Amino acid sequence: MSLAAYCVMCCRRLGTSTPPPKSNTYWKDINNFTTFDIEDHECAVWLLLKKSKSDDRAARLQAVQEMVEAHHWHDYQFRTIAQAYDLRTLIGLARSKESDPRFFLPPPPLPPLKEDSSIEEELRHLLASLPQTELDECIQYFTSLALSESSQSLAAQKGGLWCFGGNGLPYAESFGEVPSATVEMFCLEALVKHSEIPTHCDKIEANGGLQLLQRLYQLYKDCPKVLRSVMRVVGNMALNEHLHSTIVRSGWVSILAEAVKSPDIMESSHAARALANLDRETVPEKYQDGVYVLHPQHRTSQPIKADVLFIHGLMGAAFKTWRQQDSDQVLTEKVSEDETRYTTCWPKTWLARDCPALRIISVEYDTSLSEWRARCPSERKSIAFRSNELLRKLRAAGVGDRPVIWVSHSMGGLLVKKMLLEASQRPEMSSVINNTRGILFYSVPHHGSHLAEYSVSVRYLLFPSLEVKELSKDSPALKTLQDDFVKFAKDKNFQVLSFVETLPTYIGSMIKLHVVPVESADLGIGDLIPVDVNHLNICKPKKKDAFLYQRTLQFIRETLAKDLEN
């Protein structure tokens, strides 16, 4: 019997008498092969489809890999796969680095907006339909403000710098400035918070939220803040496995498959997080809001032997805190995307290439709430609250299951210390402590900062007031944290390396601060290395062969030497 005849028999044995699906079929579940005569060159396609639905996990993974490597196929063969694969295969292809875009059908047409309606009104309607239960006082305020206020009154309520963000102090925009899509952004920020609650995700889906988010994504292609918030919501919804089929049918996987290959670090990382949460075939961990894998962002055969975690300071962000140091030209001109000249995130580019066996995670914790003159519980901004929240999210991401190195900048280092002390008191977190190998501090104010000595207006520009109080040199909480951690770290024999700035940080043209002096950055354990940079640039190497990066790389390699060899 010829191979072609065997293939036809296999297909008929599995198939039905229905005609093949038309090319304009969108995201329909196709569980059976169709009966029609096929040529020899089509056998491979159908056999791969059968293999991709095998009960054997290894066979399914192999089928996806073979599909990815089939670069010689014709368009109709890709369409055949696209119309017949199941959810697991689709997600696997989306998370494969070399997958052909022809594997992905375009999203289904969006339903038209209601007559005399707008995106803003649709968003407000969606928010109004969500429960107001299980929300803390701060999120309730966020939601009510987004539902009731105009762009002008939102700007007045905000009453401060619009974009602290991940851009840092030199990038702070002027007071009262309101970018485009203001109301949409406030609604989206509230929606992000709702999407952290599983029961609210169900309501978002039931009320057409996935389609509305897709419309926003298409409408605001040139507004990175909107795109990031939209993908945050989708990534949060993907944490709920019972919503996976709905997310797939809505066409979001095709959008994410394109976004994950974007040269923009933030767009690709948000998409990678959402896809990882959808991929229950190869990803046992769940990446909650603010936890981003910088490497590997795709399925890989490379064994991962250790984790390196990056924790930014209060004025930082998961990506931009760890960019290459800006030159004067970079501050005023658009940076080239050529990573050999400039990288927007050195852990993702340089470190991932130098140590491919690492899983590299960067976390982001909300500082936007603290920018508001809002009725937010003050404990939400404390080091204790933030550290407990981050520890819970990191454990859900599997941190502690393999050897770990913590890398932190500024107040992020205080969070790391607090997290490790808290983990040491909780039996369910013992693996985090047992697998911690080392900690790297970039200008961490272990003994406080001069920041708290400046005027109220300057403090407001730099940090919210509660965090400033916790930075005071006479802060009892800071001293207790330092004393407890030093004793604990010595007992556990953690490897420690610290860098500290020696230059002041300029804010605008009038203010100059030496944020963390050398004596405050001295933990009392490990080496302390002064570097002739300011507070913002202490974690931003000038280039890959600069001392700052090479010494960091050396510390990571030496600390994990035994783990990486196994």
Summary of the structure (lengths in Angstrom):
residues: 566
radius of gyration: 25.4
end to end distance: 48.8
largest distance: 87.7
contacts: 1813
relative contact order: 0.08
helix: 51%
strand: 9%
